[in-house]
Amino acid sequence: MLSRRNLLGGAAAVATATVSKVAMATLPEPVLQTRPDTMPPLLPPTGRPYNPVVTLNGWTLPWRMNQGVKEFHLVAEPVVREMTPGFKAHLWGYNGQSPGPTIEVVEGDRVRIFVTNRLAEHTSIHWHGQRLPNGMDGVTGLTQPGIPPGKTFVYEFVARRPGTFMYHPHADEMVQMAMGMMGFWVTHPRTKHPLIDEVDRDFCFLLGSYDIDPGSYTPKIMTMLDFNLWAWNSRIFPGIDSLNVRHNDRVRLRIGNLTMTNHPIHLHGHEFLVTGTDGGPTPKSTRQYEVTADIAVGQMRQLEFLADEEGDWAFHCHKSHHTMNAMGHNVPTMIGVDHSGVVRKITGLIPDYMVMGERGMADMAEMEMPLPDNTAPMMSGQGPFGSVEMGGMFSVVKVRKDQKPGDYSDPGWFKHPPGTVAYEFNGTLPEPARFQAEGQGSMPRQGRPGTQAEVKVRKPSGGHAGH
């Protein structure tokens, strides 16, 4: 769980090396969280009331009120993130995790954020999408000097508009963001807003991508496209928690994209509305029902739906490579190739040799194939009917009638009513009726079938020959 005191032996020790005891007394106590579980919503103990969000496999950063100012303390530092059970990554993040904790405020709050740098290089924080004074925008060299290692900087501004935002460095950005430095920011409306409806469940998560070789711990920072791990809040399936809601709950999903490509996010069994973007809530006249929303690089999207269909509904990126783990990109297609003769010879030399890809890739989810230490299987996760054969950006929205209001615990697998599960047909299959093609293409060949065309060939000597 959260720990205020334990961090004083770590992050605060660095701060005291460069900040006087008098100055440290004015700092809010930093808070660490290292567990990868989804923490319950943080009900506001002080300040204006609001309906809190739940950060998928994450948490909300506590604050203190200081003469009417809401104060937070972020610590930029190396972290170890468990991306799925059995696989950990050495990343950079904030307050013990990547992504860092979600910051929740209310429209009109004056906010003061202390940022302590425990990295080996300078950093900064850009408050993505916020309206604020130019000198608080967090772009190293342009609006501020970088925060040197061991130093603490202060950002202060008013949360001027409600919406869904992010924070991330604008210093050595390619390295620091590739290492996992990012976090979520939610500004709740101060009063009832005509474009922001009240919801029963409010989830948020960031899309991230990493290139970590099997058996290693640290991401490659120069990768541009060929990432092998696609994550929600730096977790990959089956390590991503399910989103557990009550039947007929109104659900909001806040999603931010800090990867290098777009992600078509798809929900099964329901339709949703895109109710907000980086610019704020969308006009109701522009909203239309969708089942997939494409979220481009650097964008935020708010999706809202009525959870009126019970069941365990898949929720994932619709790019098929993004629902795989530790995937290689130079694997030849071996579908339909009979390996049997070669396999007998190879197993004489390599007893553990296994055929891959002969019938497709589903076999890999069933194989108990030896993997390097600290590696996630490419496809894994067990459902009530067997292997789910997914990884990466995949989770499940669990809708239950008996889920209590405000209860975010996992209800287990859905118990399907009799007669509502696809089943095997055991009757006789009739011969298929086959249709003859009637189309001839948009540019059919001219001339009568069977006619011969006369061709004249001009020889280099200038003579002619007819054929």
Summary of the structure (lengths in Angstrom):
residues: 467
radius of gyration: 28.0
end to end distance: 89.2
largest distance: 104.2
contacts: 1383
relative contact order: 0.11
helix: 10%
strand: 34%
